[in-house]
Amino acid sequence: MRAYSPDLRATIVAAVDGGMNKAQAARTLGVGRETIRRYVQLQRQIGALNPRPHPGRRSWQVITCLGYQAGVGRHDFKTCPVN
C-alpha cells in the first residue's frame, strides 16, 4: 500500500484542528479513523507529516558506494550518500 500524499495528510490534520471530529473527517476524506489518529499524533509530537521511507532494495548509488567501501575501488567521500 502506498503512503498518502503530504497534501492529504495536511488536509486531514487541518480538518481535525478546525473542529471536525475524527470519525467525520475519516468519512469525508475517505481514510480510516486510525489513520486520522496517527497523523494528528504525528503532527503534535514531531511537527511533521512526511511519510517514512519504504523498505526494499537500496538505490544503485548506495550499492555502488558500499562496494567502494568494501575495497572494490576508490571511495569518494564527497559524493557518497552513506557518509
C-alpha positions as CSV (number, residue, x, y, z in Angstrom):
1,M,0.0,0.0,0.0
2,R,1.3,3.4,-0.9
3,A,1.5,6.3,1.6
4,Y,-1.0,9.1,1.4
5,S,0.3,12.3,-0.1
6,P,1.7,15.1,2.1
7,D,-1.2,17.3,0.9
8,L,-3.8,14.9,2.0
9,R,-2.0,14.4,5.3
10,A,-2.0,18.2,5.9
11,T,-5.7,18.4,4.9
12,I,-6.6,15.6,7.4
13,V,-4.8,17.4,10.3
14,A,-6.3,20.8,9.3
15,A,-9.8,19.3,9.3
16,V,-9.4,17.9,12.8
17,D,-7.7,21.1,14.1
18,G,-10.5,23.1,12.5
19,G,-13.1,21.3,14.8
20,M,-14.2,18.3,12.7
21,N,-14.2,15.1,14.8
22,K,-12.0,12.2,13.7
23,A,-14.9,9.9,12.6
24,Q,-16.4,12.6,10.5
25,A,-13.0,13.5,9.0
26,A,-12.4,9.8,8.2
27,R,-15.8,9.5,6.3
28,T,-15.4,12.8,4.5
29,L,-11.8,12.2,3.4
30,G,-12.1,8.5,2.7
31,V,-9.4,7.3,5.2
32,G,-9.5,5.2,8.3
33,R,-10.0,6.6,11.8
34,E,-6.7,5.1,12.9
35,T,-5.0,6.9,10.1
36,I,-6.6,10.2,11.3
37,R,-5.4,9.5,14.9
38,R,-1.9,8.6,13.7
39,Y,-1.5,11.7,11.6
40,V,-2.8,14.1,14.3
41,Q,-0.5,12.4,16.9
42,L,2.5,12.6,14.5
43,Q,1.9,16.3,13.8
44,R,1.6,17.1,17.5
45,Q,4.7,15.0,18.6
46,I,7.2,15.9,15.9
47,G,5.6,18.6,13.9
48,A,6.0,16.9,10.5
49,L,3.8,14.6,8.4
50,N,6.3,13.2,6.0
51,P,5.9,9.5,5.1
52,R,8.6,7.1,6.4
53,P,10.9,5.5,3.8
54,H,9.6,2.2,2.4
55,P,11.8,-0.8,2.9
56,G,13.2,-2.5,-0.1
57,R,16.1,-2.6,-2.4
58,R,18.7,0.1,-1.9
59,S,19.3,2.6,-4.6
60,W,22.1,1.8,-7.1
61,Q,24.2,4.8,-5.8
62,V,24.2,3.4,-2.2
63,I,25.1,-0.1,-3.5
64,T,27.9,1.2,-5.6
65,C,29.2,3.3,-2.7
66,L,29.1,0.3,-0.4
67,G,31.0,-1.6,-3.0
68,Y,33.7,1.0,-2.9
69,Q,33.8,0.9,0.9
70,A,34.3,-2.8,0.8
71,G,37.5,-2.3,-1.2
72,V,36.3,-2.9,-4.7
73,G,37.5,0.5,-5.8
74,R,38.4,4.0,-4.7
75,H,35.9,5.6,-2.3
76,D,34.8,9.1,-2.9
77,F,33.7,10.6,0.5
78,K,32.4,13.9,-1.1
79,T,29.7,12.2,-3.2
80,C,29.0,9.1,-1.0
81,P,25.3,9.1,0.2
82,V,26.3,6.7,3.0
83,N,28.7,9.0,4.9
